[in-house]
């Protein structure tokens, strides 16, 4: 029972933190502190953290160039975006499969791609998923919970770091979320 209580307490704390961050982003009170960030090291940490509570039928894979690119980003903001995208990829892959986090160095920028082979997103909803509190499955008919804040927060943080986030998806075949940040 104590483990259940601890787990639920952590979940509620994350929800409260997301609501507070979304409120600060919406009001313009949230700021980012751009610095030199080792993209591969940060991504490796996100993958390692996700693996601690990964369902047994999901595999995480990090694909990164060598040497590791250094991006101009807020490390906490970048971590938050990658955590949101990786957690969503896992959550929306109810049948398991591979979730990839790929870094690509392209013309003075680093492209981050989080790819899954899960439920996918209908074309008519692909812009709306970045809206605050929007949920693709509001009735939880697929058993996927959440507040509808993760992608809103991700979009706003990426925008404040000088990037833009987008999605490519096909229902039943999975999704790929892309954003780029400048090299430091």
Number of C-alpha atoms within 10 A of each C-alpha: 6 7 8 9 10 11 12 12 12 12 13 12 12 12 16 12 12 18 19 13 16 21 15 13 17 14 9 9 9 15 13 15 12 17 13 14 19 17 24 21 13 16 22 16 13 21 20 13 12 16 14 8 8 16 14 9 12 18 14 18 14 15 15 19 12 8 7 14 23 20 24 21 27 20 19 15 21 22 18 18 23 21 20 17 22 24 18 18 29 25 21 22 25 17 12 18 16 16 24 20 24 19 22 16 20 11 9 13 19 22 18 23 23 22 24 28 24 25 20 20 20 13 13 8 12 16 10 15 19 22 15 18 18 17 20 15 13 14 10 11 8 11 10 16 14 15 13 20 21 26 22 21 25 25 19 20 25 22 15 19 21 14 17 16 18 14 18 15 20 16 13 13 13 19 23 21 18 18 21 24 23 19 20 16
